[in-house]
Amino acid sequence: NMAPSINKINTEAFKGLLSEHREICTLELTVVTGLEEVAAEECQEKLGVTCVTARGRVFFDIPIKLVPEVFKLRSIDNVNVVLQMVSNFSFPETRDECFAKIYKFAEKPDWKKGMLVWKNNFNYPDDPIQEVRALNDEYCKPRPDIDLKRMKLTSEIIGNLPEGILPEHLKKKQESTEDTNEEDNSSVAEMVTESNDSDRQQIHASGPKFRISCSRTGSKHIFGSSEAARQFGGAVNEIFGWPVDLSNFELEILLYIDTEFVYAAVCLTREPMFKRNLTSFGRTNLRSTICYNMIRLAAPQPGEVVIDPMCGGATIPMEGSLTYPKAFHIGGDNYGQAVKRSRDNIDFLLKKKNSMPVDVAQWDSTRLPLRSQCADVIISDLPFGKRIGSKGDNRVLYYLSLLEMARITKTDTGRAVLLTHDRNSMIMNMKKVHTLWKSGTSRTINIGGLSAVIYVLRRTALLSDPNLKSKRKGSGKVL
């Protein structure tokens, strides 16, 4: 089940958005689309909060003094403190009126509370709000020549913009490139822009250097993300006198616009939390946050053995050993360079910790050097559309691997959590091996715009199925 879109959220559910609740703030945590409920469970379990989920996001109220605890969560990518939410923004019919309304919106948020959370989080030495000035009600001069340069041909709103302001690369838009995929639109890259005129900055510029990142979704708007960022940022500079710096900023302010749902937030993470653990990166490293969510779905118990037969850079075994240290985690890969990378990553973590219940080996996932019934859990990110050795395509690899996973996994209690982009090969082979693996829940997730599926399988009581024997190519050996 997909989480609801952001505009279905009831803004009145959050006390942290109200100025009278000085000790409580509202946080937004970004998560991989499709894993919102798993992240919400972790938040509820570890923080005792009540979560509201939206696509790619989890919201909750929390006492300001407990905000540092949020950074111990393993399922989330970014943490933002929400300043203001408006569920029915009602954009006017002309561009100038839209710009004026976005500009005035900068007066509405509870900046004092939000900046207190930001100051505490980053140990900023001074009070970031030294003065508060009233807006002069002159919104910033639009600069479509600059702000629309990064707009893509697939943007839904190109047809809404006046012909005279479009840059050359947008005038040649073909009808066939219309993008109607809502999921793609909701993950539009954040855009930043110079948010005000240089002469305004020279009047007063003190406090944290900031930038505005705007993310916009919806097909009815008559302005682009960067155009909205210019107006909102210009007003922020005018109110507080903070200088704009797009590269060396200390403060990142987020503006989200989804149809008529608008909210502002302040970023509390310098870089996404999924980059933890790794020092040696491969081409297909899985985010540590996705690894954690997959491990959480498998729920390893103390003393259980967890295997990743195609571990790549060992992201899953490493995350498992850090978060479920009472289980033992083993990874392996048939590619020597991947095993070396895994060892480098584990050694990097071992410098921080004395010991970890994890190891890696070089092996063939269809001929594992492990005895039967030795594993409790299999967790793996399966390769996507790649030929592995001489075994042919994924259909063959998945089939042989599922049989081998069944051999080494305990009957009845064993389970597997498998991620793949190649759902056709997976579905076809799950039907073939249904006597050994019982299909449970599945979750469709979005990884960088690619649609993938996490399958949760449970081992049946059958030790083996003689009807599923498969001869290997070039070998007389029967599996």
C-alpha positions as CSV (number, residue, x, y, z in Angstrom):
1,N,0.0,0.0,0.0
2,M,1.4,3.3,-1.0
3,A,1.5,6.1,1.6
4,P,-0.9,9.0,0.9
5,S,0.2,12.0,-1.0
6,I,1.4,15.0,1.1
7,N,-1.8,17.0,0.4
8,K,-3.9,14.5,2.3
9,I,-2.2,15.4,5.6
10,N,-4.3,17.1,8.3
11,T,-2.1,20.1,9.4
12,E,-4.2,20.5,12.6
13,A,-2.8,17.3,13.9
14,F,0.6,18.9,14.8
15,K,0.9,20.9,18.0
16,G,4.5,21.6,17.2
17,L,3.4,24.0,14.5
18,L,1.7,26.2,17.1
19,S,3.6,29.0,18.8
20,E,2.0,28.4,22.1
21,H,3.6,25.0,22.4
22,R,7.1,26.3,22.9
23,E,8.6,23.0,24.0
24,I,7.4,20.9,21.1
25,C,8.4,21.0,17.5
26,T,7.2,19.1,14.4
27,L,9.8,17.1,12.5
28,E,9.7,15.8,8.9
29,L,11.8,12.7,8.2
30,T,12.5,11.8,4.6
31,V,12.5,8.0,3.8
32,V,12.6,5.9,0.7
33,T,9.2,5.9,-1.0
34,G,7.5,2.6,-0.1
35,L,9.2,2.2,3.3
36,E,7.3,4.9,5.2
37,E,5.4,2.5,7.5
38,V,8.6,0.6,8.4
39,A,10.3,3.9,9.3
40,A,7.2,5.0,11.3
41,E,7.4,1.7,13.3
42,E,11.0,2.5,14.2
43,C,10.1,6.0,15.3
44,Q,7.2,4.8,17.4
45,E,9.3,2.0,19.0
46,K,12.4,4.1,19.8
47,L,10.9,7.6,20.4
48,G,7.3,6.8,21.5
49,V,5.9,9.3,19.0
50,T,2.7,9.1,16.9
51,C,3.6,9.3,13.2
52,V,1.7,10.6,10.2
53,T,3.0,9.2,6.9
54,A,3.0,10.8,3.5
55,R,4.7,9.6,0.3
56,G,8.5,9.6,1.1
57,R,8.0,11.3,4.5
58,V,7.2,10.7,8.1
59,F,5.9,13.6,10.4
60,F,5.6,13.7,14.1
61,D,5.6,16.1,17.1
62,I,8.5,15.7,19.6
63,P,9.8,17.7,22.6
64,I,12.7,19.9,21.4
65,K,15.0,18.5,24.0
66,L,14.6,15.0,22.5
67,V,15.5,16.0,18.9
68,P,19.1,14.6,19.2
69,E,17.6,11.1,19.7
70,V,16.1,11.3,16.2
71,F,19.6,11.1,14.7
72,K,20.0,7.6,16.2
73,L,17.2,6.3,13.9
74,R,18.5,4.0,11.1
75,S,15.6,4.0,8.6
76,I,15.6,7.7,7.6
77,D,17.5,9.8,5.1
78,N,17.1,13.4,6.3
79,V,15.7,15.3,9.3
80,N,13.9,18.7,8.9
81,V,12.1,20.8,11.4
82,V,8.8,22.1,10.0
83,L,8.1,25.8,10.4
84,Q,4.7,26.1,8.8
85,M,2.1,24.1,6.8
86,V,-0.8,25.4,4.7
87,S,-3.1,22.8,3.2
88,N,-5.0,25.1,1.0
89,F,-2.7,27.8,-0.3
90,S,-4.9,28.8,-3.2
91,F,-2.4,30.1,-5.8
92,P,-3.7,33.2,-7.6
93,E,-4.3,33.3,-11.4
94,T,-1.4,35.5,-12.4
95,R,2.3,35.0,-12.0
96,D,2.9,38.3,-10.3
97,E,0.2,37.5,-7.7
98,C,1.7,34.1,-7.1
99,F,5.1,35.7,-6.5
100,A,3.7,38.2,-4.1
101,K,1.9,35.5,-2.1
102,I,5.0,33.2,-1.9
103,Y,7.0,36.3,-0.8
104,K,4.5,37.1,1.9
105,F,4.4,33.5,3.1
106,A,7.9,34.0,4.6
107,E,6.2,36.1,7.4
108,K,4.0,33.2,8.5
109,P,6.3,30.5,9.9
110,D,7.4,30.2,13.6
111,W,11.0,31.1,12.8
112,K,11.9,31.5,16.4
113,K,11.1,28.0,17.4
114,G,12.5,26.4,14.2
115,M,15.8,28.4,14.4
116,L,16.2,27.4,18.1
117,V,16.1,23.7,17.0
118,W,18.6,24.5,14.2
119,K,20.9,26.4,16.6
120,N,20.9,23.6,19.1
121,N,21.5,21.0,16.5
122,F,24.5,22.6,14.9
123,N,25.8,24.3,18.0
124,Y,25.6,27.7,16.3
125,P,27.3,30.2,18.6
126,D,25.0,33.2,18.3
127,D,21.3,33.7,18.2
128,P,20.6,33.5,14.4
129,I,17.7,35.9,14.7
130,Q,19.3,39.3,15.6
131,E,16.5,41.4,14.2
132,V,13.2,41.0,12.5
133,R,12.2,43.5,9.9
134,A,8.8,44.0,8.3
135,L,8.6,43.2,4.6
136,N,8.4,46.2,2.3
137,D,5.7,44.4,0.2
138,E,7.8,44.6,-2.9
139,Y,8.4,41.0,-4.1
140,C,11.6,40.3,-5.9
141,K,12.0,41.1,-9.5
142,P,11.4,37.8,-11.4
143,R,14.4,36.4,-13.3
144,P,13.0,33.6,-15.6
145,D,16.1,33.9,-17.8
146,I,18.1,32.6,-14.8
147,D,15.6,30.6,-12.9
148,L,14.2,28.5,-15.7
149,K,17.5,27.4,-17.2
150,R,17.5,24.2,-15.2
151,M,13.9,23.3,-16.0
152,K,13.5,20.0,-17.9
153,L,11.6,19.4,-21.1
154,T,9.5,16.8,-19.1
155,S,8.2,19.4,-16.7
156,E,4.4,19.4,-16.6
157,I,4.1,23.2,-16.2
158,I,5.9,24.3,-19.4
159,G,2.5,24.7,-21.2
160,N,1.3,27.0,-18.3
161,L,4.2,29.5,-18.7
162,P,4.0,32.6,-21.0
163,E,5.8,32.0,-24.3
164,G,7.9,35.1,-24.0
165,I,9.7,34.0,-20.9
166,L,10.7,30.4,-21.9
167,P,14.4,29.7,-22.5
168,E,15.3,28.3,-25.9
169,H,15.7,24.7,-24.7
170,L,12.1,24.7,-23.5
171,K,10.5,26.3,-26.6
172,K,11.2,23.1,-28.6
173,K,9.2,20.9,-26.2
174,Q,7.6,18.0,-28.0
175,E,4.1,16.8,-27.0
176,S,5.5,13.2,-26.8
177,T,7.8,14.2,-23.9
178,E,4.9,15.0,-21.6
179,D,5.6,13.5,-18.2
180,T,2.4,12.2,-16.6
181,N,4.1,10.0,-13.9
182,E,3.2,11.4,-10.5
183,E,6.0,9.5,-8.8
184,D,8.7,11.1,-11.1
185,N,7.2,14.5,-10.5
186,S,7.3,14.2,-6.8
187,S,11.0,13.5,-6.8
188,V,11.9,16.6,-8.9
189,A,15.4,17.6,-8.0
190,E,15.5,20.5,-5.6
191,M,16.5,23.8,-7.2
192,V,18.2,26.8,-5.7
193,T,18.6,30.3,-6.9
194,E,20.0,33.6,-5.9
195,S,17.1,34.8,-3.9
196,N,17.4,38.5,-4.0
197,D,19.0,41.5,-5.6
198,S,22.6,42.3,-4.7
199,D,21.8,45.8,-3.6
200,R,19.3,44.5,-1.0
201,Q,22.0,42.2,0.4
202,Q,24.4,45.1,0.9
203,I,21.9,46.9,3.1
204,H,22.1,44.4,5.9
205,A,23.8,41.0,5.8
206,S,24.6,39.2,9.1
207,G,23.9,35.9,10.7
208,P,24.0,32.4,9.1
209,K,24.6,32.1,5.3
210,F,21.6,30.5,3.8
211,R,20.0,29.1,0.7
212,I,16.5,28.1,-0.3
213,S,15.8,24.7,-1.9
214,C,12.4,24.4,-3.4
215,S,10.7,21.2,-4.5
216,R,7.5,21.6,-6.5
217,T,4.9,19.0,-7.6
218,G,1.7,19.5,-9.6
219,S,0.7,20.4,-13.1
220,K,-1.3,23.6,-12.5
221,H,1.4,26.0,-11.4
222,I,2.4,29.0,-13.5
223,F,5.9,29.3,-12.0
224,G,9.0,27.1,-11.6
225,S,10.7,25.9,-8.4
226,S,13.5,28.3,-8.7
227,E,11.2,31.2,-9.3
228,A,9.4,30.3,-6.0
229,A,12.7,30.0,-4.2
230,R,13.8,33.5,-5.4
231,Q,10.7,35.1,-3.9
232,F,10.7,33.1,-0.6
233,G,14.5,33.6,-0.2
234,G,14.3,37.3,-1.0
235,A,11.7,37.8,1.8
236,V,13.8,35.7,4.3
237,N,16.8,38.0,3.6
238,E,14.7,41.1,4.0
239,I,13.2,39.9,7.3
240,F,16.4,38.7,9.0
241,G,19.2,40.1,7.1
242,W,20.9,36.7,6.5
243,P,23.2,36.6,3.5
244,V,22.6,34.3,0.6
245,D,25.3,31.8,-0.3
246,L,24.4,28.9,-2.6
247,S,27.6,26.9,-2.1
248,N,29.0,27.6,1.4
249,F,25.7,27.9,3.2
250,E,25.3,27.1,6.9
251,L,21.5,27.1,6.9
252,E,19.3,25.3,4.3
253,I,15.7,26.3,4.2
254,L,13.3,24.0,2.4
255,L,10.1,25.1,0.6
256,Y,7.8,22.4,-0.6
257,I,4.9,23.1,-2.9
258,D,2.5,20.2,-3.9
259,T,-0.5,21.5,-5.8
260,E,-2.0,23.7,-3.1
261,F,-0.2,22.2,-0.1
262,V,2.7,24.4,0.9
263,Y,5.1,24.1,3.8
264,A,8.5,25.4,4.9
265,A,11.1,23.6,6.9
266,V,14.7,23.9,8.0
267,C,17.2,21.1,7.2
268,L,18.9,19.5,10.3
269,T,21.1,17.1,8.3
270,R,24.2,18.3,6.3
271,E,24.1,15.2,4.2
272,P,21.8,12.2,3.9
273,M,22.1,9.7,6.7
274,F,22.2,6.8,4.2
275,K,25.8,7.6,3.4
276,R,27.0,6.2,6.8
277,N,29.1,3.0,7.1
278,L,30.9,3.2,3.7
279,T,34.4,4.2,2.9
280,S,34.8,2.2,-0.3
281,F,32.0,2.8,-2.8
282,G,31.0,0.5,-5.7
283,R,28.7,1.1,-8.6
284,T,25.7,-0.3,-7.0
285,N,26.0,0.3,-3.2
286,L,22.6,0.1,-1.5
287,R,21.7,2.9,0.8
288,S,22.3,1.9,4.4
289,T,18.8,3.2,5.2
290,I,17.2,0.7,2.7
291,C,19.5,-2.0,4.2
292,Y,18.2,-1.3,7.7
293,N,14.6,-1.4,6.6
294,M,15.1,-4.7,4.8
295,I,16.8,-6.2,7.9
296,R,14.0,-4.8,10.1
297,L,11.4,-6.6,7.9
298,A,13.4,-9.9,8.5
299,A,13.6,-9.2,12.3
300,P,16.7,-11.3,13.1
301,Q,16.6,-12.8,16.6
302,P,19.5,-13.3,19.0
303,G,21.8,-16.1,17.9
304,E,20.4,-16.3,14.3
305,V,22.6,-16.5,11.3
306,V,21.9,-14.0,8.6
307,I,23.3,-14.5,5.1
308,D,23.7,-12.1,2.1
309,P,24.8,-14.4,-0.8
310,M,25.3,-11.4,-3.2
311,C,26.6,-8.8,-0.8
312,G,28.5,-6.3,-3.2
313,G,30.1,-3.9,-0.8
314,A,28.6,-5.6,2.3
315,T,26.2,-2.8,3.0
316,I,23.5,-5.2,4.3
317,P,25.8,-7.4,6.6
318,M,27.4,-4.2,8.0
319,E,24.2,-2.5,8.8
320,G,22.9,-5.8,10.3
321,S,25.9,-6.2,12.5
322,L,25.5,-2.6,13.8
323,T,21.7,-2.8,14.5
324,Y,21.2,-6.4,15.3
325,P,24.5,-7.3,17.0
326,K,23.1,-10.4,18.7
327,A,22.8,-12.1,15.3
328,F,25.7,-13.2,13.2
329,H,25.9,-11.7,9.7
330,I,27.8,-13.2,6.7
331,G,28.1,-11.8,3.3
332,G,29.7,-13.1,0.1
333,D,30.1,-12.3,-3.6
334,N,31.6,-14.0,-6.6
335,Y,33.4,-10.8,-7.7
336,G,36.8,-10.5,-6.1
337,Q,36.8,-6.7,-6.2
338,A,33.5,-6.6,-4.4
339,V,34.9,-8.8,-1.6
340,K,37.9,-6.5,-1.3
341,R,35.6,-3.5,-1.1
342,S,33.5,-5.3,1.6
343,R,36.6,-5.9,3.6
344,D,37.7,-2.3,3.4
345,N,34.3,-1.1,4.5
346,I,34.3,-3.5,7.5
347,D,37.8,-2.5,8.5
348,F,36.7,1.1,8.4
349,L,33.9,0.4,10.8
350,L,36.1,-1.8,13.0
351,K,38.3,1.2,13.7
352,K,35.3,2.8,15.5
353,K,34.2,-0.4,17.2
354,N,36.3,-3.2,18.8
355,S,34.4,-6.0,17.3
356,M,31.4,-6.7,15.1
357,P,29.5,-10.0,14.4
358,V,30.2,-9.9,10.6
359,D,32.4,-11.5,8.0
360,V,32.6,-11.8,4.2
361,A,33.8,-14.4,1.7
362,Q,34.2,-15.0,-2.0
363,W,31.7,-17.5,-3.3
364,D,29.2,-18.4,-6.0
365,S,25.7,-17.7,-4.8
366,T,24.4,-20.8,-6.7
367,R,27.0,-23.1,-5.0
368,L,27.4,-21.8,-1.5
369,P,30.1,-23.4,0.7
370,L,27.6,-23.7,3.5
371,R,26.0,-26.8,5.0
372,S,22.2,-27.3,4.6
373,Q,19.9,-25.8,7.1
374,C,22.6,-23.6,8.6
375,A,21.0,-20.1,8.0
376,D,18.0,-18.5,9.6
377,V,17.6,-15.4,7.4
378,I,18.6,-14.5,3.9
379,I,18.7,-10.7,3.1
380,S,20.0,-9.6,-0.3
381,D,19.9,-7.0,-3.0
382,L,19.7,-9.1,-6.2
383,P,21.5,-8.0,-9.3
384,F,19.5,-6.1,-11.9
385,G,19.6,-7.3,-15.5
386,K,23.3,-8.2,-15.5
387,R,24.9,-11.4,-16.8
388,I,26.8,-13.2,-14.1
389,G,29.6,-15.4,-15.4
390,S,28.3,-18.1,-17.8
391,K,25.0,-18.7,-16.0
392,G,23.0,-16.5,-18.3
393,D,20.4,-13.9,-17.4
394,N,18.6,-13.2,-14.2
395,R,15.9,-15.8,-14.8
396,V,18.6,-18.5,-14.5
397,L,20.5,-16.8,-11.7
398,Y,17.4,-16.1,-9.6
399,Y,16.2,-19.7,-10.0
400,L,19.5,-21.3,-9.0
401,S,20.0,-18.9,-6.2
402,L,16.5,-19.4,-4.8
403,L,17.1,-23.2,-4.8
404,E,20.4,-22.7,-3.0
405,M,19.0,-20.3,-0.5
406,A,16.3,-22.8,0.3
407,R,18.9,-25.5,0.8
408,I,20.9,-23.5,3.4
409,T,17.9,-22.0,5.2
410,K,16.0,-23.7,8.0
411,T,12.7,-25.1,7.1
412,D,9.5,-23.6,8.7
413,T,11.3,-20.7,10.5
414,G,13.6,-19.5,7.8
415,R,12.8,-16.4,5.8
416,A,14.2,-14.2,3.1
417,V,14.0,-10.5,2.3
418,L,15.0,-9.9,-1.3
419,L,15.2,-6.6,-3.3
420,T,15.1,-6.6,-7.1
421,H,14.4,-4.3,-10.0
422,D,13.7,-7.3,-12.2
423,R,10.3,-8.2,-10.9
424,N,9.4,-10.3,-13.9
425,S,12.3,-12.7,-13.3
426,M,11.5,-12.8,-9.6
427,I,7.8,-13.5,-10.0
428,M,8.3,-16.2,-12.6
429,N,10.8,-18.0,-10.4
430,M,8.8,-17.6,-7.2
431,K,6.0,-19.5,-8.9
432,K,8.5,-22.3,-9.8
433,V,9.9,-22.7,-6.3
434,H,6.6,-22.2,-4.4
435,T,7.0,-25.6,-2.7
436,L,10.2,-24.3,-1.0
437,W,9.4,-20.6,-0.5
438,K,6.0,-19.2,0.5
439,S,5.5,-15.6,-0.8
440,G,4.6,-13.1,1.9
441,T,4.3,-9.3,1.7
442,S,6.0,-7.2,-1.0
443,R,6.7,-3.5,-1.1
444,T,7.4,-1.4,-4.1
445,I,10.0,1.2,-3.4
446,N,11.6,4.1,-5.3
447,I,15.4,4.2,-5.5
448,G,16.6,7.2,-7.3
449,G,13.6,7.2,-9.7
450,L,13.9,3.4,-10.3
451,S,11.0,1.2,-9.2
452,A,12.1,-1.8,-7.2
453,V,10.3,-4.4,-5.1
454,I,11.2,-5.9,-1.7
455,Y,9.9,-9.5,-1.4
456,V,9.4,-11.2,2.0
457,L,9.5,-15.0,1.6
458,R,9.1,-17.7,4.2
459,R,10.6,-21.1,4.1
460,T,8.1,-24.0,3.8
461,A,8.4,-27.3,5.8
462,L,9.6,-29.2,2.7
463,L,13.4,-30.0,2.9
464,S,13.8,-30.2,-0.9
465,D,11.7,-30.8,-4.0
466,P,13.1,-33.4,-6.4
467,N,11.0,-31.9,-9.2
468,L,13.1,-28.7,-9.0
469,K,16.5,-30.2,-9.9
470,S,18.3,-28.2,-12.5
471,K,21.3,-29.2,-14.6
472,R,24.0,-26.6,-14.9
473,K,25.2,-25.5,-18.3
474,G,28.5,-27.2,-19.2
475,S,28.4,-29.5,-16.2
476,G,27.0,-32.9,-15.5
477,K,26.3,-31.9,-11.9
478,V,22.7,-31.7,-10.8
479,L,21.7,-29.2,-8.1
